[in-house]
Amino acid sequence: MYDTMLRWKSDRDGDTALLIQGARRVGKSTIAEEFARNEYKSYILIDFSKVPEEVNNLFNDISDLNYLFLRLQFIYQTRLHERESVIIFDEVQLQPLARQAIKHLVKDHRYDYIETGSLISVRSRSRDIMIPSEETKANMYPMDYEEFRWALGDTATIPLLRVAFEEKMALGEAAHRKLMRDFRLYMLVGGMPQAVATYLETNNLSAVDQAKRDIIALYEEDFGKIDDSGRAKAMYDAIPAQLSRNTLRYQVGKAIPEERVERVINIVKEMEDSMTTNIAFHTDDPNAGLALTKNEEYFKMYASDTGLFVTLAFMDRDYTENIIYAKLLNDKLSTNLGYVYENVVAQMLRATGKNLFYHTMPYSGGKKYYEVDFVIADRHKVSPVEVKSSGYKSHKSLDEFCLKFSDRVLNKYVIYTKDFKRENGVDYLPVYMTMFL
């Protein structure tokens, strides 16, 4: 994200404001202030969740920008320097008039502007204002695996893994075993900065679990802004149960009794836009233009952060005991963890900017279906991805897909828990290499 912000500052040179969108607690405010501190001579941070009324009132009338800037400098006791200062509108959704003012502030061109906001609230509170076209939008996701390793002080592992991926090298049993244990820690803690910080401070996974529960509670509160009937919350809470059933699509009626999918399509879209969930849509005719054959009534829903997903899966307990985390970390929990690996693969693919699609095909008898977990656009063709948490030698769905769409397939991937290997034209990738697809 920092690199994205640097590009915006250099390329746009004040011609647009930067709007950082993302789920709550993903680190938007922190990185905006860090960037301002490092890259500008001075900055003013206006946090609309706790501003004095006089600051809010300034945006009721922006006809005199000289007065606006003078008042802000007095209130925040900070001198602004032309083309060397930035003003941050933090939680901008709480003051829609400030976002509307961006058009005129950018045109004035004295200072740069960075906005941060939760996408749910940004949209719900922006309905009655003129949305500025002078915005560059940047989506911010939970920390990916490389960023998680950085937090743990490790900058060597991922570049070495990239070389191994590009050279199609096996790493050896001992190295792979350690890499899988490291990766399972990422699956448990997740990439929410608050959870990662708690882990670094306490080395206690129960404390991490409580931090994640606090974040989930905030998300569930936000879902009330999408739909006050509670359907969005119910669908989010049901994600682990839905994936564990291994059905061909999210069964809305199981999460919300007597509800039908066609009545919640808009809610699903808003949940996806909120970036609290990752949605994989069925592609009815997989080809390079996957979005052209997207079936919006057939979808699978994943948590945007796998650490939060693990906590969601055990929400029936007051807290997730360390013993559960310890067994998950050591791959000893008897529960079938295939759906956890599927969620983290979805998260990793999404973090690289890919939209998520999957495909199903009926057996010859028509009663059962083959399912390819993910289909990704790969240059002018597609590459099917099958996720395995245990036995990997059987991948009938992948084989049938490649047979049916042989002229469209570029690469074939099985993502699993063992070391890298290539066999019969299929690349078997350890799950921690997903990021390189």
Secondary structure, 3 states (H helix, E strand, C coil): CHHHHHHHHHHHCCCCEEEEEECCCCCHHHHHHHHHHHHCCEEEEEECCCCCHHHHHHCCCCCCHHHHHHHHHHHHCCCCCCCCEEEEEECHHHCHHHHHHHHHHHHHCCCEEEEEEEHHHHHHCCCCCCCCCCEEEEECCCCCHHHHHHHCCCCCHHHHHHHHHHHCCCCCHHHHHHHHHHHHHHHHHCCCHHHHHHHHHHCCHHHHHHHHHHHHHHHHHHHHHHCCCCHHHHHHHCHHHHHHCCCCCCCHHHHCCCCCHHHCHHHHHHHHHCCCEEEEEEECCCCCCHHHHEEEEEEEEEECCHHHHHHHHCCCCCCCCHHHHHHHHCCCCCCCCHHHHHHHHHHHHHHCCCCEEEEEEECCCCCCEEEECEEEEECCEEEEEEECCCCCCCCHHHHHHHHHCCCCECCCEEEECCCCEEECCEEEEEHHHHHHC
